Amino acid sequence: MVAKISFGSSLYGALAYNAEKIDEGKGKVLGANKTFYNKDGTFNLHSCMEDFNARMPSHVATRKPIVHISLNPHPDDKLSDEQLSAIGTEYLERMGYGNQPYLIYKHEDIERHHIHIVTLGVDEQGKKIDDGNNFFRSKKITRELEQRYGLLPAEKQKEREAYRYRKVNIADGNIKKQVGAVVKPLMRAYRFLSFGEYRALLSRYNITVEEVKGEVKGKPYHGLVYWATNDKGEKVSNPFKSSVFGKAAGADAMLRRFEESKKQMTDKKLGLRTREMILTSMGRCQSLAELEKELSLKGIDTLFRRSETGRIYGATFIDHNEGCVLNGSRMGKELSANAIEAWSIAPHNPLQETIPITEEQPFTKLQNDNYFDESGSLTSLGGILDLPIEAQGTDYEEEAFRRRMQRKKKKGRKI
C-alpha cells in the first residue's frame, strides 16, 4: 500500500477537492472524527469547514497546518468500505493524528479504489503534531497494515498505477481536465528517451501531442500542444497548449525527463527484464495477436506502427511494471521493427541457441557495464541474448524476404 502525505495551508482546497469527487458520483465519506457527516456518504462542505475551523486555534506553530493523505492499496486488493475505513483509522492513530478532527473519503474515479484523508497537523493549543521521520514511519506502518489485512505489496506501484487510468473519453465531457489528469502523472512516473516514445505512451490513453517550434519576439520557442483522440488515434478535440496544464506538462519538463530517464535506465539497468520477458513470450507464442495478449497480461503494452501495406515499421513496448517506454530497436536487433515483422510471418524462438559452444568456438561474455550507450541505445549484458539474430541459426528476415519473392514469382507465372 502506498501512502502519500502532503501539507498545505488551504483547508477549503483540501475539502473542496474531495467534495468534487462526491458531487461527480466518484467518491463518498467513509468515516470521520470530531466532524459531522451524513451516514449516506454525502457531506456538506460548509458544515465541515465550520467543524474544522472550530478546532483550529487562531495562532498555530506552522504555516501549513492542513494534512492531506492518500492511501493506495494494490489494484488487485478487493476491500469493503468497512475495511478501507478501518485501515484509514488505524493509519491515522499510528501516525499520531488519531485524536485530531478528520474525514476519510473513498475515491472511485479510477479502477484502483483508494482513500483520501483530510486532517489537521496542529492540536487545539496550536502545537504542531510531531511529523519527524514521517516518511519512514509511514512506510513501516503501511507494510504492517499490508500484513495485518492480507494486502498485496504495492510500494513499487506508486504513480505508475496511472496505466490503469481510464482513457480520455470525449463523451464524458471536460476534456481539458481528463487530459491533464493523465498527462501530468505520466510525465513524472514513466521513463522515455525520445519524443516518439512519449507520444507512444500518451496514445494508450487517447491523447496525442505535437511539438511547436518557432520564435516569439526574436526568442526561440519550443512548446507542446495536446489533443484528445478516439481509439483510432484521430483528433477529436480542440488543441490544448501545455501551459494550461502547468510547467510539468511542457517541453522543458519533457526534455528534463529525457535526461533523467537516461540516467535512471543506466543506473538501474531498466529494460533488461522487459527484453527478456518479450523474447521469452516470442518463444511461446505463435502469432502477433497471441504475443500482444500474453505481454498485456504481464503488464507490457505493445504498439506496432504499420505502413499502408500493413508492414510493421515501428515497435514500441510500454512496461508498466518498471515504468519504461522502450523502442524495440533500442533493446536489440531481435526486437527491431524488421525482426518483429519477420517473426510475425514465421514465428520462432529468439532465445533458442542453435550454435553449439565448443572449445574451438568459445562463448565470450561481453564486457560492458553500461546498459545504455552514449547514443541512448540499449547494450547487452552478456549471455545468449548477446548473439545477433543471424548467429542463432536461421536469418528470419532473409527467410521472410525469400518467401515474398516466391509469392511474386508464382503471381508472375499466373499472368
DONU-499444 format. One record per residue (C-alpha): x, y, z; residue in three letters. Coordinates in steps of 0.001 Angstrom, whole numbers, padded with zeros to 6 digits, always signed. Layout:
BEGIN
XYZALA ...
REM end
This chain:
BEGIN
+000000+000000+000000MET +001392+003368-000999VAL +000848+006377+001258ALA +001261+009962+000091LYS +001272+012814+002607ILE +001084+016497+001733SER +000902+019583+003925PHE -000887+022766+002921GLY -002446+025977+004137SER -005842+025773+002412SER -008483+023829+004320LEU -011086+024766+001732TYR -008930+023453-001125GLY -008464+020040+000510ALA -012151+019671+001381LEU -013386+021036-001955ALA -011228+018568-003906TYR -012889+015645-002168ASN -016318+017258-002324ALA -015967+017443-006092GLU -015393+013677-006279LYS -018560+013114-004269ILE -020598+015510-006434ASP -019408+013638-009538GLU -020551+010334-008048GLY -016936+009115-007836LYS -016450+009311-004082GLY -018064+009179-000658LYS -017271+009695+003009VAL -016356+006512+004887LEU -015648+007888+008352GLY -014956+010953+010446ALA -013744+012142+013835ASN -014896+015339+015553LYS -016638+016424+012354THR -020202+015876+011185PHE -021093+013973+008028TYR -024181+012273+006676ASN -024293+008496+007022LYS -025309+008156+003369ASP -021767+009113+002361GLY -022519+012715+001401THR -021439+015761+003328PHE -021896+019485+003490ASN -018730+021382+002642LEU -019543+024466+004691HIS -020551+022471+007773SER -017273+020577+007610CYS -015366+023841+007270MET -017037+025110+010438GLU -016205+021907+012350ASP -012538+022062+011374PHE -012212+025796+011994ASN -013796+025413+015430ALA -010839+023235+016413ARG -008227+025347+014665MET -006683+027898+017073PRO -006076+031414+015819SER -002326+031073+016342HIS -000587+027957+015050VAL +003063+026909+015017ALA +003203+026204+011297THR +002229+027883+008041ARG +000868+024599+006647LYS -001488+023098+009232PRO -003637+021089+006779ILE -002673+017462+006193VAL -003929+015628+003087HIS -003157+011908+002894ILE -003933+009284+000262SER -003664+005540+000920LEU -003473+003420-002211ASN -003879-000365-001923PRO -002728-002661-004705HIS -005262-002709-007589PRO -005878-006436-007065ASP -006914-005935-003432ASP -010706-006004-003133LYS -011629-004193+000064LEU -015018-003325+001529SER -015835+000192+002676ASP -015587-001012+006278GLU -012082-002373+005687GLN -010918+000802+003957LEU -012299+002898+006807SER -010589+000686+009404ALA -007266+000917+007536ILE -007538+004708+007360GLY -008404+004999+011038THR -005544+002751+012194GLU -003081+004566+009950TYR -004079+007937+011457LEU -003822+006656+015015GLU -000359+005223+014463ARG +000835+008391+012693MET -000295+010492+015679GLY -003459+012010+014203TYR -005959+009726+015951GLY -007362+012455+018233ASN -007474+015092+015501GLN -010576+016038+013535PRO -010501+014158+010240TYR -012562+012900+007325LEU -011887+009658+005416ILE -013044+009575+001795TYR -013202+006756-000710LYS -012361+007678-004322HIS -013662+005582-007207GLU -012520+007755-010120ASP -010025+005132-011311ILE -010135+001338-011289GLU -007883+001252-008232ARG -010181+002369-005412HIS -008301+004279-002727HIS -008881+006589+000203ILE -008099+010225+000920HIS -007890+011748+004383ILE -008075+015388+005442VAL -006964+016253+008977THR -005195+018952+010988LEU -001480+018961+011729GLY -001858+021068+014892VAL -003713+020361+018129ASP -006286+022655+019780GLU -003495+024593+021500GLN -001841+025322+018149GLY +001060+022929+018769LYS +002278+021051+015727LYS +001725+017293+015697ILE +005115+015574+015568ASP +005831+014668+011926ASP +009511+013821+012305GLY +010664+010939+010086ASN +007117+010634+008798ASN +008311+009021+005557PHE +009967+006105+007357PHE +007197+005835+009938ARG +004557+005807+007227SER +006405+003165+005227LYS +006713+000909+008286LYS +003031+001339+009132ILE +001783+000617+005597THR +003882-002552+005421ARG +002451-003752+008731GLU -001070-002898+007576LEU -000480-004938+004415GLU +000390-007937+006579GLN -002461-007385+009024ARG -005128-007136+006325TYR -003542-009610+003913GLY -002900-006969+001254LEU -000619-007285-001729LEU +002508-005107-001541PRO +002023-002037-003688ALA +005080+000050-002757GLU +006555-000244-006232LYS +003329+000806-007903GLN +003317+004481-006862LYS +002247+006828-009627GLU +002913+004114-012182ARG -000634+002952-011498GLU -001507+005727-013942ALA -001555+002954-016542TYR -004854+001865-015005ARG -006380+005296-015519TYR -009264+005406-017898ARG -008715+006561-021439LYS -009866+010045-022310VAL -013467+009791-023461ASN -014892+012846-025208ILE -018428+011726-024312ALA -017652+012278-020615ASP -017058+015982-021185GLY -014471+018299-019561ASN -011789+017078-021970ILE -009200+019512-020653LYS -009466+018045-017156LYS -009335+014465-018450GLN -006192+015146-020495VAL -004448+016990-017654GLY -005256+014208-015178ALA -003311+011748-017345VAL -000508+013869-018824VAL +000970+015136-015554LYS +001324+011803-013699PRO +002628+010057-016822LEU +005381+012639-017244MET +006523+012028-013676ARG +006099+008270-013448ALA +007480+006885-016720TYR +010909+006916-018317ARG +011298+007651-022024PHE +014207+008870-024119LEU +012522+010453-027122SER +009508+012449-028194PHE +008287+009416-030127GLY +008319+007254-027005GLU +006471+009924-025003TYR +003883+010200-027758ARG +003503+006416-027859ALA +002806+006379-024110LEU +000134+009065-024399LEU -001563+007275-027302SER -002609+004487-024947ARG -004886+006986-023185TYR -006385+008536-026336ASN -004074+011553-026204ILE -001639+012822-028812THR +000943+015589-028649VAL +002889+017671-031153GLU +005940+019871-030812GLU +005726+023533-031788VAL +008944+025406-032509LYS +009491+028965-033643GLY +010368+032444-032470GLU +008464+034890-030286VAL +009834+038446-030264LYS +013146+037186-031535GLY +013473+034454-028918LYS +013312+030747-029801PRO +010164+028986-028673TYR +009666+025277-028015HIS +006256+024148-026834GLY +003888+021185-026752LEU +000268+021013-027854VAL -002057+018206-026766TYR -005252+016778-028270TRP -007744+014121-027239ALA -008171+011328-029782THR -010517+008452-030446ASN -009431+004811-030381ASP -008170+005162-033964LYS -005795+007946-032972GLY -007833+010646-034754GLU -008002+014065-033093LYS -011438+014746-031615VAL -010880+017884-029520SER -009576+021398-029735ASN -005830+021761-029096PRO -004570+022425-025563PHE -001325+024299-025048LYS +000833+022624-022438SER +000720+025813-020358SER -002912+025124-019409VAL -001698+022022-017544PHE +001263+023730-015913GLY +005022+023557-016398LYS +005043+019841-015557ALA +003460+019104-018945ALA +005642+021425-021036GLY +008567+020951-023404ALA +011203+021862-020808ASP +009818+019243-018417ALA +009845+016677-021227MET +013490+017411-022109LEU +014493+017138-018464ARG +012652+013842-018290ARG +014710+012542-021226PHE +017915+013198-019278GLU +016530+011812-016020GLU +015287+008711-017812SER +018637+008060-019458LYS +020424+008214-016118LYS +017852+006058-014325GLN +017822+003437-017072MET +021590+003267-016988THR +021959+003212-013209ASP +019113+000777-012553LYS +019575-001254-015741LYS +015911-000787-016543LEU +014653-002562-019631GLY +016667-005761-019310LEU +013812-007587-017618ARG +011404-006222-020227THR +013593-007519-023048ARG +013847-010978-021551GLU +010079-011198-020960MET +009317-010195-024548ILE +011804-012652-026029LEU +010528-015450-023797THR +006944-014774-024905SER +008022-014730-028545MET +009406-018221-027995GLY +005988-019450-026830ARG +003507-017521-028968CYS +002513-018457-032500GLN +001057-015165-033712SER +001350-011434-033173LEU -002121-011283-031599ALA -001165-014032-029152GLU +002068-012213-028309LEU +000242-008935-027644GLU -002277-010683-025391LYS +000366-012523-023361GLU +002502-009409-022877LEU -000564-007408-021839SER -001237-009914-019075LEU +002359-009341-017922LYS +001840-005568-017780GLY +003568-004771-021075ILE +001703-002889-023802ASP +002757-003241-027422THR +002403-000521-030044LEU +003150-001543-033628PHE +003108+001108-036355ARG +002237-000161-039827ARG +002583+001156-043342SER -000337+001348-045769GLU +000576-002138-046963THR +000386-003479-043406GLY +004129-003898-042845ARG +005415-003141-039344ILE +007850-000216-039461TYR +007884+000718-035771GLY +007650-001193-032492ALA +007342+000317-029016THR +006893-001526-025722PHE +005488+000055-022551ILE +006461-001831-019412ASP +004102-000640-016688HIS +005887-002747-014086ASN +009150-000839-014445GLU +007643+002381-015794GLY +009621+002346-019040CYS +008753+003146-022645VAL +011181+001341-024945LEU +011572+001453-028691ASN +012075-002112-029895GLY +015337-001434-031734SER +016709+000171-028583ARG +016581-003252-026942MET +018450-005007-029748GLY +018049-006381-033278LYS +015769-009168-032084GLU +013073-006607-031203LEU +013500-004167-034072SER +010534-003499-036342ALA +012057-005612-039127ASN +012658-008520-036756ALA +009104-008315-035361ILE +007729-008222-038921GLU +009804-011285-039840ALA +008713-013072-036670TRP +005037-012348-037410SER +005446-014140-040758ILE +007437-017059-039350ALA +007111-017240-035536PRO +010196-018677-033873HIS +012078-018709-030592ASN +014654-015875-030473PRO +016114-017442-027320LEU +016811-020793-028923GLN +020543-021410-029243GLU +021356-023321-032405THR +025149-022923-032475ILE +026912-025344-030130PRO +029519-023783-027890ILE +032780-025695-028208THR +036361-025123-027261GLU +037021-024016-030834GLU +034086-021599-030622GLN +034181-020267-027066PRO +031289-018113-025913PHE +032703-014774-024842THR +030672-012667-022454LYS +030528-009027-023479LEU +032332-006782-021050GLN +030037-003789-020988ASN +028914-002228-017727ASP +026702+000428-019321ASN +023171-000540-020082TYR +022667+002427-022404PHE +025488+003740-024520ASP +026138+007413-025216GLU +023635+007445-028058SER +020924+006105-025767GLY +020909+002641-027365SER +020431-000400-025186LEU +023521-002554-024841THR +023641-006194-023805SER +024930-007602-020558LEU +026291-010902-021830GLY +024793-014334-022395GLY +022899-015947-025227ILE +020878-012765-025764LEU +024046-011042-026959ASP +024200-013142-030122LEU +022936-011320-033212PRO +019889-012807-034866ILE +021981-014264-037701GLU +024235-016133-035248ALA +021348-018012-033683GLN +020548-020108-036760GLY +018110-019019-039427THR +018106-015406-040559ASP +014345-014887-040376TYR +014392-011534-042120GLU +016101-013178-045088GLU +013674-016104-044891GLU +010700-013735-044983ALA +012193-011919-047972PHE +012703-015243-049788ARG +009063-016175-049232ARG +007854-012833-050551ARG +009940-013310-053706MET +008491-016804-054188GLN +004971-015391-053947ARG +005841-012763-056566LYS +007191-015460-058920LYS +004013-017535-058568LYS +001908-014466-059249LYS +004012-013709-062330GLY +003519-017235-063724ARG -000263-016899-063396LYS -000188-013781-065533ILE 
REM end
